[in-house]
Amino acid sequence: MKALILATLALAACSDDTALSVEQLRDPGTCKQCHPQHFAQWSGSMHAYASEDPVFVAMNKRGQRETNNTLGDFCVRCHAPMAVELGLTNGIDFDPATLPAEAKGITCYFCHNVDSVGELHNNGLILANDQTMRGGVKDPVKNSAHFSKYDAKMDSDVNESELCGSCHDIVVPESINGVPGGVAVERTFAEWQDSFFATDKRPGIHLSCGSCHMISKTDVIADGEGLDVPSRNFGFHEHMWPAVDQALTPFPETVAQAEAIARDLDPAIAIIGPIKLGSTAATGGICVTPEAGGTITVRIDGLGIGHKFPSGAAQDRRVWVELVAFDAANAIVFSSGVVPDQTDPEEIGDPNLKAHFDRVFKADNTPAHFFWEIARFDDSTLLLQPTTLDQNDPAFDHSVTHRYAVGVLANQIDRIETRVLMRALPFEVLRDLVASGDLDAAVLDAVPTLEISSGRRTWNRADIDSTTGCEPRP
């Protein structure tokens, strides 16, 4: 009955003269009436899924137990911020099933009602809690559902990503893990600030978080009477925020979300050919050099990324190179990074494995599984973000060169095939959560292995550049 009343009020609001109440505007279902396309995309996004995610729920539960509830609202502050704002949870004994729609996940109201940004990490967003919805349209059309206001923080063309960055930059306080100064376990915003996508690094050209993760289209922003003003009601921004995480339980828009992830992830990484950048530049693409003991060289680069890769909870990400070499008879003579299902790449005992993720450690220098255990981390294997367009600057070449020592096998190799694969979560950690009774084992079957298609390359001996021994740059 409540949903029916709200829907009726919302429909009327598109033509009435009175703005809806704050309570009504907090419900994403209210927004759906005039913003159906936004709502549909949001409903399948990781923003909508944030408080439902079984891995998040399991980690919060275990984290509370292992920190004697010191964790408090640290996790839910970003995963269910409206629940914290409305005083519906303190993070302890958190259960998303008990929350109303307006308090689940990251809602429309939570982002579009931000008045200011305090801290630039751990969700420092401060809401106005009023009837005004902020957006990136400079001259919004007056409507009867809510008051509207242009806010540069919501304008992808000019903002400095601080609204996104406040939740996508996580520092674990000393009170949780005992490390003086805390540990920065998620640094996506800080990484973007060091990239040439940030305004001060690339004057005259601006690319914010929204520029990549909220692609602009010419579709209308809102449907309703009096909104037929093309110059002020066009410029729809996608509300899917594709990255690498996906819903692990039944959820709306799963196909569309997966397609968006593939679309945006595929051009991010590439195995690239040679470039001219002084004598220290890595040789290109895929090379086989029989001399010097026999070596396969693969050069990989995060060409289209505004932060390091993988990013976010990089200690949980797994990115690796799969390489298989064949002889002229199509028999495999060398392979690396061939990882079975539900197995982490580091578990296969491959001495030649080339993988990219944060290595994190406890105070006793043993590997850490959970963020509240982390005393230090080593991100030396992450792909670096582009930081300069100056080809004379050594930082211009931010690629990573992987070398595989194959010895005399180099003379037998006729063809090499590579793939770059990724998982958002490590099975070792998931199995640990299952063993402690915090996670349903069925979740493990839902974790996808993503292929970054631009990392799929084939080297043929017949096609090599005889002057370098390398595959010519495509």
C-alpha positions in Angstrom: 0.0 0.0 0.0 2.8 2.4 0.9 4.4 1.8 -2.5 1.1 2.4 -4.3 0.6 5.7 -2.5 4.1 6.9 -3.2 3.8 6.0 -6.9 0.5 7.8 -7.2 2.0 10.9 -5.5 5.0 10.8 -7.8 3.0 10.5 -10.9 0.9 13.5 -9.9 4.0 15.4 -9.0 5.2 15.5 -12.6 2.3 17.9 -13.3 1.3 19.4 -9.9 2.8 22.6 -8.6 4.0 21.4 -5.3 7.3 19.7 -4.8 7.3 16.2 -3.2 8.4 15.9 0.4 12.0 14.9 1.4 10.7 11.5 2.6 9.2 10.9 -0.9 12.3 12.0 -2.7 14.5 9.7 -0.8 12.7 6.7 -2.3 14.3 5.7 -5.7 10.8 4.4 -6.7 9.6 8.0 -6.7 12.4 9.0 -9.1 11.4 6.2 -11.5 8.2 8.0 -12.5 10.0 10.8 -14.3 13.4 9.2 -14.8 12.6 5.6 -15.9 15.8 5.2 -17.9 18.0 6.4 -15.0 16.1 4.2 -12.6 16.4 1.1 -14.8 20.2 1.5 -15.2 20.7 2.3 -11.5 18.6 -0.7 -10.4 21.2 -3.1 -11.9 24.3 -1.1 -10.9 26.7 -1.9 -8.1 25.5 1.3 -6.4 22.0 -0.3 -6.0 23.6 -3.6 -5.1 26.1 -2.2 -2.6 24.2 -3.1 0.6 22.8 -6.4 -0.9 26.2 -7.8 -1.9 26.6 -11.0 0.0 30.4 -10.6 0.1 30.0 -7.2 1.7 27.5 -8.5 4.2 29.8 -11.4 5.1 32.9 -9.2 5.4 31.0 -6.7 7.6 29.7 -9.5 9.8 33.1 -11.1 10.2 34.9 -7.8 10.6 32.6 -6.8 13.5 33.3 -10.1 15.2 37.0 -9.9 14.7 37.4 -6.3 15.7 35.0 -6.5 18.7 32.6 -4.2 16.9 35.3 -1.6 16.5 34.5 -1.7 12.8 31.1 0.0 13.6 29.7 1.9 10.6 33.0 2.0 8.7 31.7 -0.3 5.9 28.0 0.7 5.8 28.9 4.3 5.6 29.7 3.8 1.9 27.6 0.7 1.2 24.4 1.9 2.8 25.0 5.6 3.4 21.3 6.6 3.7 20.8 3.9 6.3 23.5 5.7 8.4 22.2 9.1 7.5 18.7 8.1 8.7 20.0 6.4 11.9 18.8 3.0 10.8 22.1 1.2 11.4 25.3 1.5 13.3 26.9 -1.2 11.2 26.8 -3.9 13.9 24.4 -6.8 13.1 23.7 -5.2 9.7 21.0 -6.8 7.7 19.9 -5.3 4.4 16.6 -7.1 4.5 15.5 -4.9 7.4 16.1 -1.6 5.4 13.4 0.3 3.5 14.1 1.1 -0.2 15.3 4.6 0.6 18.1 3.2 2.7 19.4 0.4 0.5 22.6 0.9 -1.4 23.7 4.2 -2.9 20.5 5.9 -3.9 19.5 8.7 -6.2 18.9 11.1 -3.3 22.2 10.3 -1.6 24.2 11.5 -4.7 21.9 14.3 -6.0 21.3 15.9 -2.6 25.0 16.4 -1.7 25.5 19.9 -0.4 29.2 19.8 0.2 32.2 17.4 0.4 34.1 17.2 3.7 36.7 14.5 3.9 38.0 13.2 0.5 37.9 9.6 1.7 35.6 7.2 3.7 32.5 9.0 2.5 32.8 12.6 3.6 29.7 13.7 1.7 27.4 16.1 3.5 23.7 16.1 2.5 21.4 19.1 2.5 18.4 16.9 3.3 16.1 19.2 1.5 13.8 19.1 -1.6 16.4 20.2 -4.0 18.0 17.7 -6.4 21.5 18.8 -7.7 22.7 18.0 -11.2 25.0 18.9 -14.0 22.5 20.9 -16.1 23.3 24.6 -15.8 19.7 25.8 -16.5 17.4 23.0 -15.4 13.8 22.9 -16.4 11.4 23.8 -13.6 9.4 20.8 -12.6 6.8 20.1 -9.9 8.4 17.0 -8.4 11.4 18.7 -6.8 13.5 21.9 -6.8 16.5 21.7 -9.1 19.9 23.3 -8.8 23.1 23.2 -10.9 26.1 22.0 -9.0 29.5 21.8 -10.5 30.3 18.8 -8.4 27.7 16.9 -10.5 29.0 18.2 -13.8 31.4 15.7 -15.4 32.8 18.4 -17.7 34.2 20.5 -14.9 34.3 18.7 -11.6 37.4 17.3 -10.0 35.8 14.0 -9.2 35.6 14.8 -5.5 32.0 13.6 -5.1 32.9 10.1 -6.5 36.3 10.2 -4.9 35.0 10.6 -1.4 33.7 7.0 -1.4 36.3 5.6 -3.8 39.2 6.4 -1.5 39.3 4.3 1.6 41.6 4.7 4.6 41.3 2.2 7.4 41.6 4.2 10.7 44.2 3.3 13.3 41.3 2.5 15.7 40.4 -0.6 13.5 43.8 -2.1 12.6 46.1 -0.4 15.0 48.4 1.0 12.2 49.4 4.6 13.0 48.0 6.9 10.3 45.8 4.2 8.9 46.3 2.2 5.7 44.9 3.4 2.4 43.4 0.2 1.1 41.5 1.8 -1.8 43.2 4.7 -3.7 41.2 5.1 -6.9 40.6 8.8 -6.4 44.2 9.5 -5.4 45.4 7.6 -8.4 43.2 9.6 -10.7 44.5 12.8 -9.2 48.0 11.7 -10.2 46.9 10.8 -13.8 46.9 13.2 -16.8 43.1 13.0 -16.7 43.2 15.5 -13.8 42.9 19.1 -14.8 46.2 20.3 -13.5 48.1 17.5 -15.3 46.5 18.1 -18.7 45.5 21.8 -19.1 42.6 22.4 -21.4 41.4 18.8 -21.5 39.3 17.4 -18.6 38.2 13.8 -18.0 36.6 13.1 -14.6 35.3 9.9 -13.2 31.9 10.6 -14.8 33.5 11.1 -18.2 34.4 7.4 -18.4 31.9 5.8 -16.0 28.8 7.9 -16.9 28.9 8.2 -20.7 26.9 11.1 -22.0 24.1 10.5 -24.6 21.6 12.8 -26.3 18.6 11.2 -24.7 16.2 13.2 -22.5 16.9 13.5 -18.8 13.4 13.5 -17.6 9.9 12.6 -18.9 6.9 14.7 -18.0 4.6 17.6 -18.8 6.5 20.9 -19.4 9.9 19.2 -19.9 9.9 19.4 -23.7 12.8 21.9 -23.7 15.5 20.1 -25.8 18.3 22.6 -24.9 17.7 22.1 -21.2 16.4 18.5 -21.0 18.9 16.6 -23.1 22.3 15.3 -22.1 21.5 12.0 -20.4 24.4 10.4 -18.5 24.4 6.7 -18.0 23.8 5.5 -14.5 25.3 2.0 -14.7 28.9 2.9 -13.5 30.4 -0.2 -15.1 33.8 -1.3 -13.6 34.7 -4.9 -12.8 32.3 -6.0 -10.0 29.0 -7.7 -10.8 26.0 -8.9 -8.9 26.6 -12.4 -7.5 23.0 -13.2 -6.7 19.8 -12.6 -8.8 19.5 -8.9 -9.5 18.0 -6.7 -12.2 19.7 -5.7 -15.4 22.5 -8.3 -15.1 22.9 -8.8 -18.8 23.0 -5.0 -19.5 25.5 -4.5 -16.7 27.8 -7.3 -18.0 27.7 -5.8 -21.5 28.6 -2.4 -20.2 31.5 -3.8 -18.2 32.9 -5.6 -21.3 32.4 -2.4 -23.4 34.4 -0.2 -21.0 36.9 -2.8 -19.8 38.0 -4.2 -23.2 39.9 -1.1 -24.5 41.5 -0.4 -21.1 44.4 -2.8 -21.3 46.5 -3.7 -24.4 49.5 -5.7 -25.3 51.4 -3.2 -27.3 54.2 -2.9 -29.9 57.5 -1.0 -29.7 57.6 2.8 -29.3 60.5 5.1 -29.6 61.4 6.4 -26.2 65.2 6.3 -25.8 67.4 3.3 -25.4 65.6 2.0 -22.3 62.2 1.5 -23.9 60.8 -2.0 -23.6 60.6 -4.0 -26.8 57.2 -4.3 -28.1 54.1 -6.5 -28.3 55.1 -10.2 -28.1 58.7 -11.1 -28.9 60.7 -14.3 -29.0 64.4 -13.9 -28.7 66.4 -17.1 -29.0 69.6 -15.3 -28.0 70.6 -14.7 -24.4 69.2 -18.0 -23.2 65.8 -17.8 -24.9 63.2 -15.3 -23.8 59.5 -14.5 -24.6 58.8 -10.8 -23.9 55.2 -9.5 -23.5 54.6 -5.8 -23.0 51.3 -4.8 -21.4 50.0 -1.3 -20.8 46.9 0.3 -19.2 46.4 2.7 -22.1 42.9 3.8 -21.4 42.7 4.0 -17.6 42.6 7.1 -15.4 43.9 5.2 -12.4 46.1 2.2 -11.6 44.9 -1.2 -12.7 43.5 -3.1 -11.0 42.1 -0.4 -8.7 39.6 -0.2 -5.9 40.1 -3.1 -3.5 43.2 -4.0 -5.4 44.2 -6.6 -2.8 41.1 -8.5 -3.8 41.5 -8.1 -7.6 43.3 -10.7 -9.7 44.6 -9.7 -13.1 47.0 -12.0 -15.0 48.5 -12.9 -18.3 47.7 -16.2 -19.9 50.4 -17.2 -22.4 50.5 -20.4 -24.5 53.2 -21.1 -27.0 52.9 -23.7 -29.8 55.3 -25.4 -32.2 54.8 -25.8 -35.9 52.8 -29.0 -35.3 50.4 -27.1 -33.0 51.7 -28.8 -29.9 52.1 -26.7 -26.7 55.7 -26.3 -25.8 55.3 -23.6 -23.1 52.5 -22.1 -21.1 51.9 -19.8 -18.1 48.9 -18.4 -16.4 46.5 -21.2 -17.4 44.3 -21.0 -14.3 41.4 -23.5 -13.6 38.0 -22.3 -12.4 37.6 -21.3 -8.8 41.4 -21.2 -8.4 43.4 -18.1 -7.8 46.3 -17.6 -10.2 48.9 -17.6 -7.3 47.6 -21.0 -6.2 48.7 -22.9 -9.4 52.4 -22.9 -8.5 53.4 -21.3 -11.8 56.9 -19.9 -11.4 56.4 -17.8 -14.5 53.1 -16.3 -13.5 52.7 -12.6 -14.4 49.9 -11.2 -12.2 48.8 -7.7 -11.1 47.2 -7.1 -7.7 48.1 -5.7 -4.3 50.0 -8.0 -2.0 48.9 -7.2 1.6 50.4 -8.3 4.9 49.6 -8.4 8.6 51.9 -7.0 11.2 53.7 -10.3 11.4 54.4 -10.2 7.6 52.0 -13.1 6.9 49.5 -12.5 4.0 46.3 -10.7 5.1 42.9 -11.7 3.8 40.8 -8.9 5.1 41.3 -5.1 5.2 41.1 -4.8 9.0 44.2 -7.2 9.2 46.3 -5.1 6.8 49.4 -3.5 8.3 51.2 -2.8 5.0 50.8 -3.4 1.3 52.9 -3.7 -1.8 51.4 -2.4 -5.0 54.4 -2.8 -7.2 52.6 -5.1 -9.6 49.8 -2.7 -10.4 49.8 -1.3 -13.9 50.5 2.5 -13.6 48.1 5.2 -14.7 49.3 7.5 -17.5 50.7 10.6 -15.9 52.2 12.6 -18.8 51.8 13.2 -22.6 55.4 14.4 -22.9 57.1 11.7 -25.0 60.5 12.9 -23.7 59.5 12.1 -20.2 60.5 8.5 -19.1 57.1 8.4 -17.3 55.4 8.5 -20.8 56.2 4.8 -21.1 54.2 3.4 -18.2 54.1 -0.1 -19.6 55.2 -3.3 -17.8 57.4 -5.7 -19.6 57.0 -9.4 -18.7 59.8 -11.8 -19.6 59.5 -15.6 -19.7 62.7 -17.5 -19.7 62.1 -20.5 -22.1 65.7 -21.5 -23.0 66.1 -23.7 -26.0 62.3 -23.9 -26.4 62.5 -20.5 -28.0 63.8 -22.1 -31.2 60.7 -24.4 -31.3 58.1 -21.7 -30.9 56.1 -21.0 -34.0 53.0 -19.3 -32.5 52.1 -17.6 -29.2 48.6 -16.7 -28.0 48.0 -14.3 -25.0 45.0 -13.3 -23.0 44.6 -10.9 -20.1 42.1 -12.2 -17.6 40.6 -10.8 -14.5 38.5 -11.6 -11.4 37.1 -9.1 -9.0 37.4 -11.4 -6.0 39.9 -14.0 -4.8 38.6 -17.5 -4.1 40.9 -18.0 -1.1 39.2 -15.1 0.7 35.7 -16.4 -0.4 36.5 -19.9 0.9 37.7 -18.4 4.2 34.3 -16.6 4.5 32.4 -19.8 3.7 34.5 -21.7 6.3 33.6 -19.2 9.0 29.9 -19.5 8.2 29.6 -15.9 7.0 29.0 -16.6 3.3 26.9 -19.0 1.2 29.2 -21.4 -0.8 26.9 -20.9 -3.8 28.4 -17.4 -4.3 31.7 -19.0 -5.5 29.9 -20.4 -8.6 28.8 -16.9 -9.5 32.2 -15.2 -9.6 33.0 -14.6 -13.3 36.3 -14.6 -15.0 36.5 -11.5 -17.3 38.6 -11.4 -20.4 40.0 -8.0 -21.4 39.7 -8.5 -25.2 42.4 -6.0 -26.2 44.9 -8.3 -24.4 44.1 -11.2 -26.8 47.0 -11.3 -29.2 48.7 -13.8 -31.5 52.4 -13.8 -32.4 53.5 -15.8 -35.5 57.1 -16.4 -36.3 56.4 -15.8 -39.9 55.2 -12.2 -39.2 58.0 -10.9 -37.0 60.0 -7.8 -37.8 63.4 -9.3 -38.7 65.2 -6.1 -37.5 64.0 -6.4 -34.0 62.7 -9.9 -33.5 59.4 -8.4 -32.4 55.9 -8.4 -33.7 55.4 -5.1 -35.6 53.2 -2.6 -33.9 49.6 -3.0 -35.2 
